[in-house]
Amino acid sequence: MSQKPWVSHLRMNKTVSYLVFPIAIAVLLALDIALKIWAVENLMGAPSRSLLSGILGLTYFENTGVAFGIGAGQDWGQLVFSGLKIVIIAGLTWFYYARIPNRRVNWLIRVPLILIVSGGLGNLIDRLTLGHVRDMLMFEFINFPIFNLADVYVVVGCFSMMFVTLFVVKELK
């Protein structure tokens, strides 16, 4: 039986899809770490700066808690949250490699996974090496916790994943 010509365009090269994951994570992680290093060198002990007037500002904050500072100063929170992150990152990595077929439409699922894993790793590295997460971004127009680039990766990845799974990709084929 001959294969329809358009079917070959729907398949992705398995090697490419497997290499994109660690390379993309390394690039995103490098950006997150570079911003955190810059924040320590330029914002620690300095007054807040406005990046986009009235919208986004820069300030340095060491978050010893878990999400949004919950459990700050609690050793159990650090351990539980770090362990949970390791399990989630391992599960998402397994899902990326073992469960998502190599079809172009599934990049709509792969990209959010890359963002979520990158963000999780960025904050996990801080938490395990420093005992806190370095935050530096703040919304100036609302009272919202200070956050970092890794947090942005996780939030954008989660919302993208929800949108894609609810409205775009109905099944993993």
ZIMO-V739233 format. One record per helix or strand of 3 or more residues. SS is the DSSP state (helix for helix, strand for strand). FROM is the first residue (numbers start at 0). LEN is the number of residues. If there is no record, write none. Layout:
# ZIMO-V739233
[[SS	FROM	LEN] [SS	FROM	LEN]]
This chain:
# ZIMO-V739233
[[helix	6	4] [helix	13	29] [strand	48	4] [strand	55	8] [helix	66	3] [helix	74	25] [helix	103	27] [strand	132	7] [helix	148	20]]
